[in-house]
Amino acid sequence: MTQRQTQEERSRQTQARVMQATLVCVLEKGIRATSTVDVARQAGVSRGALIHHYPTKEALMQAALEDLLAREVDSVRDMAEAVRSGQMDFNRLLEALHEHFKGDLFMVTLEYLTAARTDDAILSVLEPLAATFNRNLEAIWDQLVSSTEHSSRENRVALNATLCMMRGMGAQSIWRDDPDLYRDMLVFWKQTLLDSGFTTGGSHNEVHDGDQVHTP
């Protein structure tokens, strides 16, 4: 006999549907054009149920972005652990990050960035969440590339340079479909990190370029 769901379980499921629906609407319509009515319809819940959990559009947008970034941190943490355990090399990590930054994650966050430029309410939502997201990534990266050769600040600069490159490629992919160029850029950046001593040793140092593999 199937046990009846508790109110708390139903509430969590409703919130999960609303979070996913919010991201879908933001991706399809943009933040400004997305309304709570749109999100409720997409989630298959009443507007009253949505408002019960998220009384304002700003609260809804904040919760959706917070949920998205938290899941992304978990994903990056898993990838970093795969690198440390030898299941993934550093090159594959960069390729995976590139996939993330040209996908829905980046496009949704780009909507927040664009809106925040002229909307103080969205900016107030974005700033603390982005700061937390960056701190989490910096902590993961610092553990991944930790060595006596580099200071924490140098590690931070290397990570943020990597993220800026990924975001730039993600933005450029909107209007320029050139996978060969992006692959070559990843090869170049992997070599730059390798030459600077930010990658681990052994088989993790392979740089893949098409069908060839160069081991420095």
Secondary structure as UniProt FT lines:
FT   HELIX           7..29
FT   TURN            31..33
FT   HELIX           36..43
FT   HELIX           47..53
FT   HELIX           57..84
FT   TURN            85..86
FT   HELIX           90..101
FT   HELIX           104..116
FT   TURN            117..118
FT   HELIX           120..144
FT   TURN            148..149
FT   HELIX           152..172
FT   TURN            173..175
FT   HELIX           179..195
FT   TURN            196..197
FT   HELIX           202..205
FT   STRAND          207..209
FT   TURN            210..211
FT   STRAND          212..214
//
